[in-house]
Amino acid sequence: MQSTAHTAPAATIAFRDVLSDDGTRLRAWTNDPEGRIEGPTVLLCNGLGTNPLVWPALLEPDCGVRVVSWNHRGTGGSDRPADPDACGVDELVEDALSVMDHFGLDRVVVMGWSIGVNTMFQLAVDHPERVSALLAVAGVPGDSFSTMLGPLRLPRVAARAVTVNLSKVVRLAGRAITPVTTRLPIGDKTVAVLSHSGFMFPVADAQLTAAAVKQFLSTPIDWYFHMALTTAQHRRVPLSRVDVPCVFVAGRWDVLAGARHMATAAERVADGTYVELSGSHFVQMEHPDEVHRQLLDLVVRVSDEKVA
C-alpha cells in the first residue's frame, strides 16, 4: 500500500512498503508518485544506508527517468531482518528483485552507487534476464574493502585489513557514538567542512547534501557497520558472465572505491566504458549533471539497440 508522499527539494518522493522473500519489510520509493515522468524506469541500488537525497539529478521533475529503489534493511524505515546477519549482498539482491516485482518491472537498466555496485553486478550474474544495462557510480563489482584508500595505492590485502579492522572498532563503539551522531547539527557549515576534507569535494547543492547527511546519521552506527562488515564478505563477481553494456563512473580521488580498480573492471567486461571525473566517492552529488548524462546516454543506447 502506498503511503503519503513526502516532499524533498525539487521533487516529490513516494514511499511504499514491500516484503522481501524472507519477510523483511522494506521501505521502497520512487521519484514518480503520480506517473508524470516521461521516460523509462531505472532501478537504483543505492549506497549502504543512504537515501534519495544523495541523487540531486534524480529529484528533478524533468530528469527523464522514473526511478525505483528502496532503503536498506534497518535504515530509513525498513525493518531489520529477523536474522541480523541477513543483510549481505545476497539479501540485497533479493530485495532488489522484490522491489522490481512490486513495481512490475521485468527487465531494466540498473544503476548502483558504492555497495550498490556490488549488488547490481551480483544481480546481473544471478538473474541476467532482469538486467539490460549497468551504470556503476563510485563502486566496484565485489571485494569492496580491498579497493578502499585507493589514492594511497595500498596493496589490496593491506587496504582490506586496515578498513575491515577499523570498521570492527567503530562497530564496537557504535552504541556510544550513536547518541552523538544523531544529535549533530547538520547544516551548510558542516557540509562546507566535509567538502574541503578530501573525503568529499564541493557539492552542487549544499542544503540537499545537509538533509541527506542528516538522514544518513539517523541509522545507529553499530548497525550500519554491522551491515558494512557483512557486505564486506562479498567476493569479486565473475565479470566474464556480464554481457550487457556497462558504464563505470569513478571519482579520481575516491577513498572508498578506488578509481583504478573501476578502470580495470571496465576493461574486463565485454562492453565496458570508463569515465573518470575530478571528484570523490560522492561524485553524483559533486557532478550531478555529468553523472546523469551518462545515465541518460546509456538508457538511450539500450532503447536504440532494442529497436534495431
Secondary structure, 3 states (H helix, E strand, C coil): CECCCEEECCEEEEEEEEECCCCCEEEEEECCCCCCCCCCEEEEECCCCCCHHHCHHHHCCCCCCEEEEEECCCCCCCCCCCCCCCCCHHHHHHHHHHHHHHCCCCCEEEEEECHHHHHHHHHHHHCHHHEEEEEEECCCCCCHHHHCCHHHCCCHHHHHHHHHHHHHHHHHHHHHHHHHHCCCCCCHHHHHHHHCCCCCCCCCCHHHHHHHHHHHCCCCHHHHHHHHHHHCCCCCCCHHHCCCCEEEEEECCCCCCCHHHHHHHHHHCCCEEEEEECCCCCHHHHCHHHHHHHHHHHHHHHHHHHHC
